[in-house]
Amino acid sequence: MHIVRVALNRVRRFDAVEVAPRPGINLITGANGAGKTSLLEALHLMAYGRSFRGRVRDGLVQKGAEHLDVFVEWQEDHGGRPLQRRAGLRHSGQTWKGRLDGEDVPQLGTLCAALAVVTFEPGSHALVSGGSEPRRRFVDWGLFHVEPDFLPLWRRYTRALKQRNALLKAGAAGRQLDAWDHELVEAGVPLTSRRQHYLERLQERAVAIAADLAPGLQLQALELQPGWRRHELSLGDALLLARERDRSAGFTSVGPHRADWSVGFAAIPGRDALSRGQAKLTALACLLAQADDYAGERGEWPVIALDDLGSELDRNHQHRVLQRLAATPAQVFITATEVPPALEAELRPAAMFHVEHGSIQPVA
């Protein structure tokens, strides 16, 4: 999978810009605040339905504009031959309209399923050191792309959870909750099983990648906490035991929606003991493991976006990351204030662009 054209309209400081990236490493340079991150934000928006820097309405739409437009054209492998695809998104921060391969799409998830982008950015350390929600999203995004039946299962569970919570808030009787408890079990148990197997696959990859990028981390394991005491109780029993507490609180306190996962190390007691740098490297190892798993399951690499690489990693780790990526078929986007030393030496970018005064220009 590699992008051949990106066009942005009214995205932050860009009125209208167009970029034609190449397969391999694409380097985008510019001064701090010039807008180089906006290109990666736009790709992230197409792949996740949101910016990694907050809500769309909080600055991604250019000030004074009613909406932004993002258009992406890419090629992907289709039975051994290249398939040209294109997608467009108009977003006001409140409402959106999308098109994929010339057809309107009714759900944003349809766009997100088409273009796969794995992003490492300054906030990515939260994948390890932050709350549980980003970690659940991380696992579910991977499953969303490699297991076709995962999204219907996730939607089934989410719909049942919403209904159960509404009944809890209304103080419904136990018999009214029974049906939704059954539905949560029917969807939640296989959903948890998929998360477990996915993390087991990622663990093998993440441990190997971390040993290559940062041997001192001694990453050993990725362990799922399913959202209830699974080794002691079935999900159905856990929901029944928590029912009175849930009725008092007005929400469901146990289940896969409360799931989390943790990283185990040989010598570091836990994520609370990680330095910020160690958390970034651990997150990067997990993200690259996810890209590697996508490639293994789908037969092609997702696009990889690395924002502000120079400020996130020291030179040694930059070099290790770039060497690893250069050895893959992945298309990579990197933003930096200046050319990373590794790309000035033996590794050469396939294309370079410079951002200045609201424009993106190719560098010969």
matplotlib code that plots the C-alpha trace (Angstrom):
import matplotlib.pyplot as plt

x = [0.0, 1.5, 0.0, 0.5, -1.3, -2.6, -4.6, -5.6, -8.0, -8.5, -6.5, -4.9, -2.7, -3.0, -5.5, -4.8, -1.8, -1.0, 1.8, 2.9, 4.8, 6.8, 7.2, 9.8, 10.8, 9.3, 10.8, 8.9, 11.0, 10.2, 10.5, 8.5, 5.0, 5.3, 2.6, 4.5, 2.6, -0.7, 0.0, 0.3, -2.8, -4.8, -3.6, -4.4, -7.9, -8.6, -7.4, -8.9, -11.7, -9.9, -6.7, -4.0, -3.9, -7.5, -11.0, -11.3, -13.2, -10.3, -8.1, -7.7, -10.4, -8.7, -9.8, -12.8, -13.5, -16.7, -15.0, -11.8, -11.3, -8.8, -8.3, -6.0, -5.1, -3.2, -2.2, -2.6, -2.0, -5.0, -4.2, -0.7, -1.6, -1.8, -5.2, -5.7, -8.0, -9.1, -11.0, -12.2, -13.4, -15.1, -15.4, -16.8, -15.8, -19.5, -20.6, -18.8, -19.3, -17.0, -16.5, -14.6, -13.7, -16.4, -19.2, -20.7, -20.0, -22.6, -20.2, -16.9, -15.6, -15.8, -13.2, -11.1, -11.1, -9.8, -6.6, -4.3, -1.9, 0.2, 1.2, 4.0, 3.7, 4.7, 1.6, 2.2, 3.9, 0.4, -0.1, 2.1, 1.9, -1.6, -5.0, -6.7, -8.7, -5.8, -4.6, -8.1, -8.3, -4.9, -5.9, -9.3, -7.8, -5.5, -8.4, -10.6, -8.1, -7.1, -10.3, -13.4, -15.9, -14.5, -16.3, -19.8, -18.9, -17.6, -20.8, -23.0, -21.3, -21.4, -25.1, -25.9, -23.8, -25.6, -29.0, -27.9, -26.6, -29.8, -31.8, -29.5, -29.9, -33.7, -33.5, -34.9, -35.8, -33.4, -35.4, -35.2, -31.4, -31.2, -31.6, -28.9, -26.5, -26.9, -26.2, -23.1, -21.8, -22.6, -20.6, -18.1, -16.6, -15.5, -14.4, -12.1, -10.8, -9.8, -8.1, -6.2, -5.0, -4.1, -1.9, -0.2, 0.7, 1.9, 4.0, 6.3, 6.8, 7.1, 9.7, 11.9, 11.5, 12.3, 15.4, 16.5, 15.7, 16.3, 17.9, 18.1, 14.3, 14.2, 10.6, 9.1, 5.3, 2.1, -0.7, -4.4, -6.6, -10.0, -12.2, -13.4, -11.7, -11.9, -9.8, -12.3, -15.7, -17.5, -18.5, -22.2, -21.5, -19.4, -22.2, -24.7, -22.5, -22.0, -25.6, -26.6, -23.5, -24.1, -27.7, -26.5, -23.8, -25.9, -23.4, -21.9, -18.6, -17.3, -16.8, -14.6, -15.3, -13.1, -10.3, -6.7, -3.3, 0.1, 3.7, 6.1, 9.9, 12.7, 14.2, 11.6, 8.8, 6.1, 5.0, 5.0, 8.8, 9.5, 11.1, 9.4, 12.0, 11.5, 7.8, 8.2, 10.5, 8.1, 5.2, 7.1, 8.0, 4.3, 3.3, 5.9, 4.8, 1.2, 2.4, 4.4, 1.3, -0.8, 1.7, 1.8, -2.0, -2.9, 0.1, 1.0, 2.4, 0.3, 1.6, 3.8, 3.9, 6.5, 6.0, 8.8, 11.2, 14.2, 12.6, 11.1, 14.2, 18.0, 20.3, 21.1, 17.5, 16.6, 19.2, 18.0, 14.4, 15.2, 17.4, 14.6, 12.0, 14.3, 14.6, 10.8, 8.5, 6.5, 5.9, 7.0, 6.3, 8.7, 8.5, 11.6, 13.0, 16.1, 17.3, 18.0, 21.7, 20.8, 19.1, 22.2, 24.5, 23.8, 20.0, 18.5, 14.9, 12.9, 11.4, 11.9, 9.4, 9.8, 7.0, 7.0, 4.6, 1.5, 2.9, 4.6, 7.3, 9.3, 13.1, 15.3]
y = [0.0, 3.3, 6.8, 8.5, 11.8, 13.8, 17.0, 19.2, 22.2, 24.4, 22.1, 24.3, 26.9, 25.2, 26.9, 24.3, 22.0, 18.9, 16.3, 13.4, 11.1, 8.1, 4.5, 4.3, 7.0, 10.5, 13.2, 16.4, 19.2, 22.6, 25.0, 24.4, 25.6, 25.6, 23.0, 19.8, 17.7, 18.7, 16.4, 13.4, 14.6, 14.5, 10.9, 9.9, 11.5, 9.4, 6.2, 6.7, 9.3, 11.8, 13.7, 12.6, 16.1, 16.3, 16.9, 18.0, 21.2, 22.1, 23.7, 21.1, 23.0, 26.2, 29.3, 30.9, 28.0, 25.9, 22.6, 20.9, 18.6, 15.7, 13.6, 10.6, 8.4, 5.2, 1.9, -1.4, -5.0, -6.9, -10.5, -9.7, -6.6, -3.0, -1.6, 2.2, 3.6, 7.0, 8.5, 11.9, 13.4, 16.7, 17.4, 20.4, 19.2, 18.3, 16.6, 14.8, 13.5, 10.8, 9.1, 6.0, 4.9, 7.3, 6.2, 7.9, 6.1, 5.9, 5.2, 6.8, 3.3, 2.4, 5.1, 4.0, 0.4, 1.4, 3.2, 1.8, 4.2, 3.4, 6.7, 7.4, 11.0, 12.9, 11.7, 8.0, 7.3, 7.4, 4.0, 2.7, 5.3, 6.6, 5.4, 2.2, 3.7, 4.3, 0.7, -0.7, 1.4, 0.1, -3.5, -3.0, -1.0, -3.9, -6.4, -4.2, -4.4, -8.0, -9.8, -9.0, -10.2, -8.2, -4.9, -6.5, -8.2, -5.0, -3.1, -5.9, -5.6, -1.8, -1.8, -4.2, -2.2, 1.0, -0.7, -2.2, 1.1, 2.8, 0.2, 0.6, 4.3, 3.8, 1.4, -1.5, -4.8, -7.7, -9.7, -6.7, -6.9, -10.6, -10.4, -7.7, -9.6, -12.6, -10.4, -9.0, -12.5, -13.7, -10.8, -10.1, -13.6, -14.0, -10.4, -11.0, -14.2, -12.2, -9.6, -12.3, -14.0, -10.7, -9.6, -13.0, -12.5, -8.9, -10.0, -12.2, -9.3, -6.5, -8.5, -9.0, -5.4, -4.0, -6.2, -4.7, -1.0, -0.8, -3.9, -2.3, -2.3, -6.1, -6.2, -9.6, -9.7, -8.1, -9.2, -8.7, -7.7, -8.6, -6.3, -8.9, -11.7, -14.2, -16.8, -16.8, -16.0, -16.3, -13.0, -13.9, -14.5, -11.3, -9.2, -10.9, -10.3, -6.7, -6.0, -4.2, -2.1, -1.3, -0.3, 2.1, 3.6, 3.7, 2.0, -1.5, -1.8, -5.1, -6.5, -6.1, -2.3, -2.1, -4.2, -3.1, -4.6, -4.2, -4.5, -6.8, -6.2, -8.3, -5.7, -2.8, -3.4, -1.8, 1.1, 3.5, 3.0, 3.8, 7.1, 9.1, 7.9, 4.3, 4.7, 6.2, 3.3, 0.7, 2.4, 2.5, -1.2, -2.0, 0.2, -1.3, -4.7, -3.8, -2.7, -6.0, -8.0, -6.1, -7.0, -10.6, -11.0, -8.8, -9.4, -5.8, -3.1, -0.2, 3.4, 4.4, 8.0, 9.2, 12.7, 14.9, 12.0, 14.1, 15.4, 12.0, 9.8, 10.3, 9.8, 6.2, 5.2, 7.2, 5.3, 1.9, 2.8, 4.1, 1.1, -1.2, 0.7, 1.0, -2.8, -3.2, -2.4, 0.1, 3.6, 5.9, 9.6, 11.4, 15.0, 16.7, 20.2, 19.1, 16.0, 13.2, 12.2, 8.7, 10.0, 12.1, 9.0, 5.6, 5.8, 8.2, 9.3, 8.4, 12.0, 15.2, 18.0, 21.4, 23.2, 27.0, 29.9, 27.6, 25.5, 22.1, 22.0, 19.0, 19.3, 18.1]
z = [0.0, -1.0, -1.4, -4.8, -4.1, -1.2, -1.5, 1.4, 1.5, 4.6, 6.8, 9.6, 7.8, 4.4, 2.0, -0.7, -1.1, -3.0, -2.5, -4.7, -2.4, -3.5, -2.3, 0.4, 2.8, 2.3, 4.4, 5.2, 6.7, 8.0, 11.0, 14.1, 13.6, 9.7, 9.4, 8.4, 11.0, 9.3, 6.4, 8.8, 10.7, 7.5, 6.7, 10.3, 10.0, 6.9, 8.6, 12.1, 11.7, 14.0, 14.5, 16.9, 18.2, 19.4, 17.9, 14.3, 15.3, 17.7, 15.1, 12.3, 10.3, 9.2, 11.2, 9.5, 7.2, 7.4, 6.7, 5.5, 2.6, 2.4, -0.7, -0.9, -3.8, -3.3, -4.8, -3.0, -4.0, -5.4, -6.2, -7.3, -9.4, -8.3, -7.6, -7.7, -5.0, -3.9, -1.0, 0.0, 3.2, 4.0, 7.7, 9.5, 13.0, 13.6, 10.4, 7.6, 4.1, 2.6, -0.8, -1.6, -5.1, -6.5, -4.2, -1.1, 2.2, 4.9, 7.8, 8.6, 9.4, 5.8, 4.9, 7.9, 6.8, 3.3, 4.1, 6.9, 8.5, 11.6, 13.3, 15.8, 17.2, 20.3, 22.3, 21.4, 24.7, 26.2, 24.6, 27.3, 30.1, 29.7, 30.4, 29.1, 26.3, 23.9, 24.5, 23.7, 20.6, 19.5, 19.8, 18.2, 15.3, 14.5, 14.7, 12.7, 9.8, 9.9, 11.0, 8.8, 11.4, 14.3, 13.5, 13.5, 16.8, 18.3, 17.2, 18.7, 22.0, 22.0, 21.2, 24.0, 26.4, 25.6, 26.1, 29.4, 30.7, 29.8, 31.7, 34.7, 34.8, 34.7, 37.6, 35.6, 37.2, 37.0, 34.4, 32.0, 32.3, 31.7, 27.9, 27.6, 29.9, 27.6, 24.6, 26.2, 26.9, 23.3, 21.8, 24.7, 25.0, 21.4, 21.3, 24.2, 22.6, 19.5, 21.6, 23.4, 20.3, 18.7, 21.6, 21.6, 17.9, 18.6, 21.6, 19.5, 17.0, 19.7, 21.7, 18.6, 17.5, 20.9, 21.2, 17.9, 18.5, 22.3, 23.8, 27.2, 27.5, 27.7, 26.7, 27.5, 27.3, 26.4, 28.7, 28.4, 31.3, 29.9, 32.0, 34.5, 36.6, 33.8, 35.5, 38.4, 36.8, 33.5, 32.0, 32.7, 36.4, 36.6, 35.2, 37.6, 40.6, 39.7, 38.9, 42.2, 42.1, 38.5, 39.2, 41.9, 39.7, 36.6, 34.3, 33.6, 35.6, 34.2, 30.7, 27.6, 27.5, 30.6, 29.1, 29.2, 28.4, 30.0, 29.0, 30.9, 31.2, 32.5, 34.8, 34.9, 37.5, 35.4, 33.2, 36.1, 36.4, 32.7, 31.8, 29.1, 26.6, 27.5, 27.2, 23.7, 22.6, 24.0, 22.2, 19.0, 19.2, 19.7, 16.8, 14.5, 15.6, 14.6, 11.2, 10.8, 11.9, 9.3, 6.6, 7.7, 7.7, 4.7, 2.5, 2.2, 4.5, 5.9, 5.5, 8.4, 9.7, 12.1, 13.4, 14.7, 14.7, 15.8, 19.0, 19.9, 19.5, 19.9, 17.0, 17.8, 18.0, 15.0, 13.0, 14.2, 13.4, 9.9, 9.1, 10.0, 8.0, 5.0, 4.9, 4.5, 1.5, 3.6, 2.5, 5.3, 6.1, 8.4, 9.7, 11.1, 11.4, 9.6, 7.7, 10.2, 10.2, 9.2, 6.0, 5.1, 5.2, 3.9, 3.9, 1.3, 1.3, -1.8, -1.8, 0.2, 0.8, 2.5, 4.3, 4.5, 4.2, 3.8, 1.0, 0.6, -2.1, -3.4, -2.8, -5.7]

ax = plt.figure().add_subplot(projection="3d")
ax.plot(x, y, z, "-o")
ax.set_aspect("equal")
plt.show()
